[in-house]
Amino acid sequence: MRLEGKVCIVTGVGAGIGEAIAVRFAEEGARLVLNDIHRPNGQRTLAKVRDAGAAAVLAVADIASEDGARSISEAAIAEFGQIDVVVNNAADFTQKNIEDATLADWHKVFSVNVFGTAMVAKYAIPAMKARRRGSIVNIASMSGVIAQADFATYNASKGAVLTLTRCMAKDLAPWNIRVNTVCPGCVVTSASFREIERMGLTFEQWSSQVAPGHILNRLGEPMEIANPVLFLASDEASFITAEHLMVDGGYVWH
Ligand SMILES: NC(=O)c1ccc[n+]([C@@H]2O[C@H](COP(=O)([O-])OP(=O)(O)OC[C@H]3O[C@@H](n4cnc5c(N)ncnc54)[C@H](O)[C@@H]3O)[C@@H](O)[C@H]2O)c1
């Protein structure tokens, strides 16, 4: 069991990649603090991880609010008394080009993806420092390293997550806290279905447009992101920090 006894915070567990990470961590012995802004979806994932045998609590909160971000670590300490791992997975998907994006759009996407990620980590760090160990995995995106038409707001936010990660890794190394990102390619989740609806396409039409962009010529599954996140969270990755792990089926090299 690769996370035996470790207390792991995962944000945005109510769907998609976050749900897969929560379930995978539960299978590996983690004790879980699950966050989502959406209570019913969070409760559904909570039931799944408990079925898998994990001790777990749900912290319903908007990570874009500082009080919300702080409440997640408070729940972890109240329930388990320690924090070993944080996975910053929750995200906003506002995707607009530079001309269409309003200042409110920029605030919305940065509030969750950058400020929320930073605040969730900030309030977990003291508990990690106290134990002189920890692993933080920020979910960025292939979109953080490439240009995509009409994606400026989202891509800029994910680029910021990459730089934030490297700065955090530098600052936290003296306490043996590692900080890395996982950068997914296109993965089938509820976010994909919102995108498909926005574009007015069928799943098949969308998939036949997007899949060939990947060297593997297919879309990813949430569990294919959860497994590399598990690796970086675990002690198997003890000499890896400040790394951006592309899990994108080869998209950026295609
Ligand atoms: N799906 C993809 O193709 C893809 C590709 C690259 C990167 N990613 C990244 O992977 C991560 C997960 O994406 P997904 O596709 O599973 O998304 P999703 O929309 O399917 O699920 C995201 C979950 O986060 C929750 N959430 C949203 N805002 C929140 C907030 N402010 N506070 C707390 N919870 C909040 C939602 O309720 C939802 O349950 C994101 O960081 C995303 O940017 C996804």
The ligand as an ORCA input file, in Angstrom:
! r2SCAN-3c Opt
* xyz 0 1
  N     -10.354     16.849    -18.529
  C      -9.289     17.231    -19.217
  O      -9.181     16.975    -20.434
  C      -8.161     17.959    -18.534
  C      -7.016     18.232    -19.300
  C      -5.955     18.874    -18.698
  C      -6.029     19.254    -17.365
  N      -7.155     18.980    -16.651
  C      -7.173     19.409    -15.251
  O      -7.536     18.296    -14.450
  C      -8.245     18.763    -13.290
  C      -9.580     18.040    -13.168
  O     -10.320     18.271    -14.349
  P     -11.643     17.451    -14.700
  O     -11.697     17.368    -16.165
  O     -11.723     16.218    -13.866
  O     -12.753     18.503    -14.209
  P     -14.308     18.303    -13.836
  O     -14.971     19.584    -14.182
  O     -14.828     17.043    -14.444
  O     -14.263     18.138    -12.256
  C     -13.774     19.195    -11.467
  C     -14.349     19.108    -10.070
  O     -13.841     20.259     -9.344
  C     -14.921     20.854     -8.630
  N     -14.652     22.284     -8.458
  C     -14.693     23.245     -9.421
  N     -14.435     24.437     -8.891
  C     -14.225     24.255     -7.572
  C     -13.930     25.137     -6.498
  N     -13.827     26.454     -6.695
  N     -13.752     24.614     -5.260
  C     -13.877     23.283     -5.059
  N     -14.186     22.397     -6.036
  C     -14.361     22.885     -7.280
  C     -16.153     20.592     -9.478
  O     -17.351     20.659     -8.711
  C     -15.868     19.196    -10.019
  O     -16.378     18.182     -9.160
  C      -8.351     20.280    -13.458
  O      -7.290     20.904    -12.774
  C      -8.187     20.473    -14.952
  O      -7.736     21.757    -15.277
  C      -8.226     18.358    -17.207
*
